[in-house]
Amino acid sequence: MEIGKYNTLTALRSTDNGFYLVDADKNEVLLPNKYVPKGFTEGDEIEVFLYRDSEDRMVATTEMPDIQLHEFGMLEVRDVNKVGAFLDWGLEKDLLVPFSEQKFRLFPGKKCVVFLKLDQKTQRLVATTRIEHYLERDDVELEPGEKVDLLICEPTEIGMQVIINNKYLGLLYDNELFQAVMPGEHVTGYVKRVRPDKKVDVMLQRPGYEHVEPAAQKILDILKANDNFLGITDKSEPVIILAKLEMSKKTFKKAIGALYKQHRIRLEEDGIYLMAEE
């Protein structure tokens, strides 16, 4: 049984407190009554998350935590006491960040990026804000243009810090941020470059001409939703294009150029018109 992760287990027997589940090695764990699905019976399989309750007993739950073991995530502080800070991570029992694992002061209501790990002494799941110890910095196995998962983290003076594929630290520059993103959100991105110092720059649009096709389709969709007209031209200010289309002016010009060559739009001084056959 893997604590801190999802496990597919089999119902062994029913008790007054719930169902005991068993794995292939005959290890048992209790699924309390409040998590037992209606009609659940002996021999049924169920996917559960395993963690330790307030009395240090391993228990199963059908609730879904926001992060699993060895994952990064942005969580909100619910309470602070003499033991440490407690985070809301989607389960009934809050997640502890011991004072020794706090890189900066935590207080109720604060959101922070943490890493979920197993404390070797207590065998309890704990979170740490010292995330730099769990990021790969030396052996960066990423290629320019590679599609990656990004966890949006804290804003910096020049952009947004991100965690790439739950493994590497990266940066998303403000001048290449063409859609609204929020800290804690997972979005798809692309590797722009890996620097000699192993720092990684990323972007939300596919590098090169490949991102023009979805941009062109977006323009077509907006035209159709607005009576076949869009009051933007290649002379419009970049901030207006960004606000209305969530794309850079460079991408916009490439997209309308492609649509114009395909005879799908008509370009006039007052804006863009969708061709009748569309």
C-alpha positions in Angstrom: 0.0 0.0 0.0 1.4 3.4 -1.0 0.6 6.2 1.5 0.0 9.5 -0.1 -1.2 8.0 -3.4 -4.2 6.4 -5.0 -4.5 2.6 -4.5 -6.9 0.2 -6.1 -8.0 -2.1 -3.3 -10.6 -4.9 -2.7 -13.3 -5.0 -0.1 -12.5 -7.7 2.4 -15.1 -7.5 5.1 -17.7 -5.1 6.6 -17.5 -3.9 10.3 -19.4 -1.4 12.4 -16.8 1.3 11.5 -16.7 0.7 7.8 -15.1 -1.7 5.3 -11.7 -3.2 5.6 -9.9 -3.1 2.2 -7.0 -5.4 1.2 -4.2 -5.3 -1.3 -2.5 -8.1 -3.2 -0.2 -8.7 -0.3 -3.1 -9.0 2.2 -2.4 -5.7 3.9 -5.5 -4.2 5.4 -6.8 -0.7 5.8 -10.1 0.8 7.0 -12.5 2.7 4.7 -14.7 4.6 7.2 -18.5 4.3 6.7 -18.9 7.9 5.5 -16.7 7.1 2.5 -18.3 3.7 1.6 -20.3 4.0 -1.6 -23.9 2.8 -1.7 -24.2 -0.9 -2.7 -20.5 -1.5 -2.0 -20.0 -5.2 -1.0 -17.3 -7.8 -0.3 -15.1 -8.5 -3.4 -15.7 -5.1 -5.0 -12.7 -3.0 -6.1 -12.4 0.6 -5.2 -9.8 3.4 -5.8 -8.9 5.2 -2.6 -6.3 7.6 -1.3 -4.3 6.5 1.8 -3.0 8.8 4.6 -2.8 8.8 8.4 -5.6 10.2 10.6 -5.2 12.3 13.7 -4.4 9.1 15.7 -1.6 8.0 13.3 -3.7 5.2 11.9 -3.5 4.6 8.1 -7.0 5.1 6.7 -8.5 5.2 3.2 -10.7 7.9 1.7 -12.6 8.4 -1.5 -12.0 12.1 -1.2 -9.6 13.6 -3.7 -6.6 15.6 -2.4 -5.3 18.5 -4.4 -1.8 16.9 -4.4 -0.3 13.5 -4.0 3.1 12.3 -2.7 6.1 13.9 -4.4 4.0 16.5 -6.2 4.0 20.3 -6.1 0.9 22.3 -5.6 -0.4 25.7 -4.4 -2.5 25.4 -1.2 -4.1 27.8 1.2 -3.1 28.1 4.9 -6.2 27.3 7.0 -4.6 27.6 10.5 -1.4 28.1 12.4 -0.5 26.9 15.9 2.5 25.9 18.0 3.2 22.8 15.8 3.2 24.6 12.4 0.8 25.7 9.7 -2.1 23.6 8.4 -3.1 23.7 4.7 -6.4 22.9 3.1 -5.6 20.2 0.6 -9.1 18.8 0.0 -9.3 16.2 2.7 -11.0 16.3 6.1 -7.6 16.3 8.0 -5.5 19.4 7.1 -1.9 19.0 5.8 0.8 20.1 8.2 3.8 22.3 7.3 6.1 22.0 10.3 8.0 25.2 11.3 11.2 23.5 10.2 9.8 23.1 6.7 8.7 26.8 6.4 11.0 28.9 4.3 9.0 32.0 5.0 6.2 33.0 7.5 2.9 31.4 6.9 -0.4 32.8 8.1 -4.1 32.0 7.6 -5.4 32.9 4.1 -1.9 32.8 2.5 -1.5 30.7 -0.6 1.9 29.0 -1.2 3.6 26.5 -3.4 4.5 23.3 -1.5 5.9 19.9 -2.1 4.3 16.8 -0.4 6.7 14.4 1.1 6.8 11.6 3.7 8.5 12.4 7.0 11.0 9.6 7.5 10.8 9.8 11.3 7.0 9.9 11.8 6.0 8.3 8.5 3.4 11.1 8.2 2.7 13.1 5.1 3.9 16.7 5.5 4.3 19.6 3.2 7.4 21.9 2.8 7.8 25.3 1.2 11.5 24.6 0.7 10.7 23.4 -2.8 14.1 24.2 -4.2 15.4 21.0 -2.6 13.0 18.9 -4.7 13.5 20.4 -8.1 16.0 19.0 -10.6 18.5 21.7 -11.5 21.5 19.9 -13.0 20.2 17.3 -15.4 17.5 19.2 -17.4 16.0 16.8 -20.0 13.9 19.2 -22.0 14.1 20.2 -25.7 13.1 23.5 -27.3 9.5 23.3 -28.5 8.6 20.4 -26.2 5.1 20.4 -24.9 5.0 20.5 -21.1 2.7 20.8 -18.1 3.1 24.1 -16.1 2.1 24.8 -12.6 1.8 28.6 -12.3 3.6 29.8 -9.2 4.6 33.2 -7.9 4.9 36.4 -10.0 8.3 38.0 -10.4 9.5 41.4 -11.7 9.7 40.0 -15.2 7.1 37.2 -15.4 5.6 34.2 -13.6 7.6 31.5 -12.0 6.4 28.0 -13.0 7.1 24.4 -12.2 7.6 22.3 -15.3 6.4 18.6 -15.4 6.5 18.5 -11.6 10.3 18.5 -11.9 11.9 21.7 -13.1 11.7 25.4 -12.3 10.9 27.7 -15.2 10.0 31.3 -16.1 7.1 32.6 -18.2 7.9 36.2 -19.3 5.3 38.9 -19.0 5.8 40.1 -22.6 4.9 36.6 -23.8 1.9 36.1 -21.5 -1.1 36.3 -23.9 -3.8 34.8 -21.7 -4.9 35.2 -18.1 -3.3 32.7 -15.7 -3.6 32.3 -12.0 -1.2 31.0 -9.4 -1.9 27.4 -8.7 -3.4 26.7 -12.1 -2.1 24.0 -14.4 -1.7 25.0 -18.0 -0.1 23.5 -21.1 3.1 25.3 -22.3 6.1 24.8 -24.5 9.8 25.0 -23.8 11.4 28.1 -25.4 15.0 27.4 -24.4 17.2 25.8 -21.8 19.9 28.3 -20.8 23.5 27.4 -20.2 22.9 27.9 -16.4 20.1 25.2 -16.7 17.3 27.7 -16.2 14.3 27.1 -18.5 12.2 29.7 -20.3 8.7 28.6 -21.4 5.8 30.1 -23.3 2.1 29.3 -23.6 2.1 29.3 -27.4 3.7 26.7 -29.6 7.0 28.1 -30.9 7.3 29.0 -34.6 4.5 28.9 -37.2 2.8 25.9 -35.6 0.8 28.0 -33.2 -0.8 30.1 -36.0 -3.4 27.4 -37.0 -5.2 27.5 -33.6 -4.9 31.3 -33.6 -6.5 31.4 -37.0 -9.3 29.1 -35.9 -9.9 31.4 -32.9 -10.3 34.4 -35.1 -12.8 32.5 -37.3 -14.8 31.5 -34.3 -14.9 35.1 -33.0 -15.9 36.4 -36.4 -18.8 34.0 -36.6 -19.9 34.9 -33.1 -19.9 38.6 -34.0 -21.9 38.9 -37.2 -18.9 38.1 -39.4 -17.0 41.2 -38.4 -14.1 42.0 -36.1 -13.1 45.6 -35.6 -9.3 45.0 -35.4 -6.7 45.5 -38.1 -2.9 44.9 -38.4 -2.6 48.6 -37.4 -4.4 48.0 -34.1 -2.4 48.5 -30.9 -0.9 45.3 -29.4 -2.7 45.9 -26.1 -6.1 45.9 -27.9 -5.3 42.7 -29.8 -4.2 41.1 -26.5 -7.3 42.2 -24.7 -9.8 41.0 -27.4 -8.0 37.9 -28.7 -5.5 36.8 -26.0 -2.7 36.6 -28.6 0.3 38.7 -29.6 0.2 41.1 -32.5 2.8 39.0 -34.2 0.6 35.9 -34.0 -2.4 37.9 -35.0 -0.8 39.1 -38.2 0.4 35.6 -39.1 -3.0 34.2 -38.5 -4.9 36.8 -40.6 -2.3 36.5 -43.3 -2.9 32.7 -43.5 -6.7 33.2 -43.5 -6.4 35.9 -46.2 -4.3 33.6 -48.5 -7.0 30.9 -48.0 -9.6 33.5 -49.1 -11.5 33.0 -45.9 -11.5 36.6 -44.7 -11.6 40.1 -46.3 -9.3 42.8 -44.9 -10.7 46.4 -44.9 -9.7 49.6 -43.2 -12.3 49.3 -40.5 -11.6 45.6 -39.7 -11.9 42.0 -40.8 -14.9 40.5 -42.6 -15.7 36.8 -42.9 -16.1 35.7 -46.5 -19.6 34.7 -47.5 -18.7 31.1 -48.2 -17.6 30.7 -44.5 
